[in-house]
Amino acid sequence: MRKFRDLDAARSSIQIAKPFRRGYCTVGALLLMLMFAAATTTAATYDVQKLGVPRFVSTNYIDVAKIFAISKFRSGSGHSYADDFEQCRSMKHYFMYPNESAVIQAPVAGTITRIFDEWAGTQVQITSTVQPAFTFILFHVALTQRLAVGDSVLEGQVLGTHVGMQTFSDIAVGVNVPGGYKLVSYFETLTENGFAPFRLRGITDIAQLVTPRAERDAAPFQCQGETFTKGSTQADSEFVTLNGSLPPTAIVSVNGPVEHQIISALVSPPDTVNRIIGSLFVAAVLPENNAGAIYFLQSSGAWVAVTSCANAPAYQQGQLFSNMGVFVIGTPADLRPYLGVSVYAGYGIGSTWETACNNMLQNSSYSRIYTLH
């Protein structure tokens, strides 16, 4: 009711004002035209289908060194996050697995157009100044300064840190296009300088991080609301791992003399892969004078000769975490025939042993933890 009373007051003031005619328009009519024009102003639009996604973002919103894997655009990771044109797919990227030290900064100069608390941290939406049809949506930010709708931010301005390892860091990019609201991949907006840190980590092409719409339409997911209930692709195809991951660390305990010895270890992959699905591997590499054979340890305690990842068993499969217990030699054994054997521990990402093993070799995510002596 307030706005109608204000409009009535405006009309009254217009009627009271002495009209000044110029052609067929009075001052009062001109004021009314301006009022209604302001009320019907629409947001900027950009025709992505006709013009393509502009590459105008040179600043990464997060420290790439803190990231081990990235979900693909249109993946089945997390939950469905769709737009006016597609349904039942995740049209954003999950960055896995930053900790609370990962700094979050504005990828573009712009205006805070929406901000609210999530179940973990704060969601910040920034509408670009250079491309005002584009809004960058940053999830799970632990703000280090107070922000409000209408605030201006500079490109690279520190907003806070990632909330912590209880969740991934996500980013989405929404565009007002003719006919509706469309989501595009964050990576499609990056300039060559913006994409360079990912090239250094083994991502050679943006296409590695984006599932084409036609491919997803041909292999759709099923959803109940935002929850994926069924997927037609393997989970391993829904994310991309980055090169340059750190090897695991280990604390080894040796009990008893070499002729009657038990060896155990606590193996810790780096925090960046904490809770990601993968496999922990333990291997024994014989000296060259003993054929240089390689054996992998099964969870049962048996050692299996391995010639490739196709027959390499994992010691433990599932979520990776710190201090994963390993019984290298679980019952007292005479290890004198094996002096000089090196024991390695490593991890890989993937839902099968073979996938995880190949991932481990690709990323050199293994280290020697002990040599029998």
Buried (B, 14 or more C-beta within 10 A) or exposed (E): EEEEEEBEEBBEEBEEEEEEEEEEEBBBEEBBEEBEEEEEEEEEBBEBEEEEBBBBBBBBBBBBEBBBBBBBBBBBBBEBBBBEBBEBBBBBBBBBBBBBEBBBBBBBBBBBBEBEEEEBBBBBBBBBBEBBBBBBBBBBBBBEEEBEEEBEBEBBBEBBBBBBBEBBBBBBBBBBBEEEEBBBBBBBBBEEEBBBBBEEBBBEEBEEBBBEBEEBEEEBBEBEEEEBEEBEBEBBBBBBBBEEBBBBBBEBEBEEEBEEBBBBBBBBBBBBBBBBBBBBBBBBBBBEEEEEEBBBBEBEEEBEEBEEBEEBBBBBBEEBBEEBEBBBBEEEBEBEEBEEBBBBBBBBBBBBBBBBBBBBBBBEBBBBBBEBE
